[in-house]
Amino acid sequence: MVGSCQVKGRFRACGQPGIAVCQYCGRSFCTAHGDRLDDAQEICVRATCQAKKADAERFVIYKREVAERNERRLCGAPDCSSAPGGQCSKCQGLFCLGHLSEREIDQWQGTSMARVRGVLCPHCVRRRGLWERR
């Protein structure tokens, strides 16, 4: 629900009428503190939310590069000539066993988030820190 702008300034929240709710942090924002993009994305100006937007754009490119390597029956990791032996739980790319590690990950199960064991490639392991921030 869009309320007043919740983006904090130096001492308090802006308080101007909100125009949208940030898809990453869930805070309302006004015209000065966020953007409603043509592709229906709504993102506030907070550094973490802007970093998530940039990371999501890079992730699309990464997944395309992994898919191209997988089409040639190669591990999705750059400069690896091994055959794939497993799949990343996050990006769904195929990687050799040397480029996969077992981790606990958050995963939607119906309408709630659950902590489960997953297998991640190095790229998805590096992304976790950003996406765990609110």
C-alpha positions as CSV (number, residue, x, y, z in Angstrom):
1,M,0.0,0.0,0.0
2,V,1.4,3.4,-1.0
3,G,1.5,5.8,1.9
4,S,3.8,8.7,2.5
5,C,7.5,8.4,1.4
6,Q,9.5,6.3,3.8
7,V,12.9,7.0,2.3
8,K,15.0,8.4,5.1
9,G,16.9,11.6,4.8
10,R,19.5,12.7,7.3
11,F,17.3,12.7,10.3
12,R,13.8,11.4,9.4
13,A,11.7,10.0,6.6
14,C,10.7,12.3,3.7
15,G,7.0,12.1,4.4
16,Q,5.9,13.4,0.9
17,P,3.0,11.6,-0.8
18,G,4.1,8.3,-2.1
19,I,3.7,7.2,-5.7
20,A,4.8,3.6,-5.5
21,V,6.3,0.8,-3.3
22,C,9.9,-0.4,-3.9
23,Q,10.0,-3.9,-5.2
24,Y,13.1,-4.6,-3.2
25,C,12.6,-3.1,0.3
26,G,8.8,-2.6,0.4
27,R,9.1,1.0,1.4
28,S,6.8,3.7,-0.2
29,F,8.6,6.4,-2.1
30,C,7.8,9.8,-3.7
31,T,8.8,11.2,-7.1
32,A,12.0,12.5,-5.7
33,H,13.1,9.2,-4.1
34,G,12.5,6.6,-6.7
35,D,11.5,5.6,-10.2
36,R,8.6,3.8,-11.8
37,L,10.2,2.3,-14.9
38,D,8.6,1.5,-18.2
39,D,8.8,-2.2,-17.6
40,A,6.6,-1.9,-14.4
41,Q,9.6,-1.9,-12.0
42,E,9.3,0.4,-9.0
43,I,12.7,1.1,-7.3
44,C,13.5,3.6,-4.6
45,V,16.9,5.5,-4.4
46,R,18.3,3.6,-1.4
47,A,21.8,2.3,-2.3
48,T,20.9,-1.3,-1.5
49,C,17.9,-1.2,-3.8
50,Q,19.9,0.4,-6.6
51,A,22.6,-2.2,-6.2
52,K,20.0,-5.0,-6.5
53,K,18.6,-3.4,-9.7
54,A,22.1,-3.3,-11.2
55,D,22.8,-6.9,-10.0
56,A,19.6,-8.2,-11.6
57,E,20.6,-6.6,-14.9
58,R,24.0,-8.3,-14.7
59,F,22.4,-11.6,-13.7
60,V,20.4,-11.7,-17.0
61,I,23.7,-11.4,-18.9
62,Y,25.4,-14.0,-16.8
63,K,22.6,-16.5,-17.3
64,R,22.8,-16.0,-21.0
65,E,26.6,-16.6,-21.0
66,V,26.2,-19.7,-18.9
67,A,23.4,-21.0,-21.3
68,E,25.7,-20.4,-24.3
69,R,28.5,-22.5,-22.6
70,N,26.0,-25.2,-21.6
71,E,24.8,-25.5,-25.2
72,R,28.4,-26.5,-26.1
73,R,28.3,-29.1,-23.2
74,L,30.7,-27.1,-21.1
75,C,30.7,-26.0,-17.5
76,G,29.0,-22.6,-17.1
77,A,32.1,-21.1,-15.4
78,P,34.2,-19.0,-17.7
79,D,37.5,-20.6,-18.8
80,C,36.5,-24.1,-17.6
81,S,36.6,-26.9,-20.2
82,S,35.0,-29.6,-17.9
83,A,31.7,-31.2,-18.6
84,P,28.7,-30.2,-16.4
85,G,28.0,-32.5,-13.5
86,G,25.3,-30.6,-11.6
87,Q,22.9,-27.6,-11.7
88,C,23.0,-24.4,-9.7
89,S,19.8,-24.0,-7.5
90,K,19.6,-20.3,-8.2
91,C,20.6,-19.6,-11.8
92,Q,19.7,-23.1,-13.1
93,G,23.0,-23.2,-15.0
94,L,25.0,-26.4,-15.4
95,F,28.5,-26.6,-13.9
96,C,31.2,-29.1,-13.2
97,L,31.3,-30.4,-9.6
98,G,34.4,-28.2,-8.9
99,H,32.3,-25.1,-9.5
100,L,29.4,-26.1,-7.3
101,S,29.1,-25.9,-3.5
102,E,26.4,-27.0,-1.2
103,R,24.9,-24.2,0.9
104,E,21.8,-23.3,2.9
105,I,19.5,-21.0,0.8
106,D,16.2,-19.3,1.2
107,Q,13.5,-20.6,-1.1
108,W,9.8,-19.9,-1.5
109,Q,7.6,-22.8,-0.6
110,G,4.0,-21.8,-1.3
111,T,3.5,-18.4,0.4
112,S,6.4,-18.7,2.9
113,M,10.2,-18.7,2.8
114,A,12.0,-21.7,4.0
115,R,15.7,-22.4,4.6
116,V,16.8,-25.4,2.5
117,R,20.0,-27.0,1.2
118,G,20.9,-26.0,-2.3
119,V,23.8,-26.2,-4.7
120,L,25.3,-22.9,-5.9
121,C,27.8,-21.8,-8.5
122,P,30.5,-19.2,-7.5
123,H,28.5,-16.3,-9.1
124,C,25.4,-17.1,-7.1
125,V,27.4,-17.5,-3.9
126,R,28.8,-14.0,-4.3
127,R,25.3,-12.5,-5.0
128,R,23.9,-13.8,-1.7
129,G,25.2,-11.0,0.5
130,L,23.5,-8.3,-1.4
131,W,20.2,-10.1,-1.7
132,E,20.1,-11.0,2.0
133,R,20.2,-7.2,2.9
134,R,16.9,-5.3,3.4
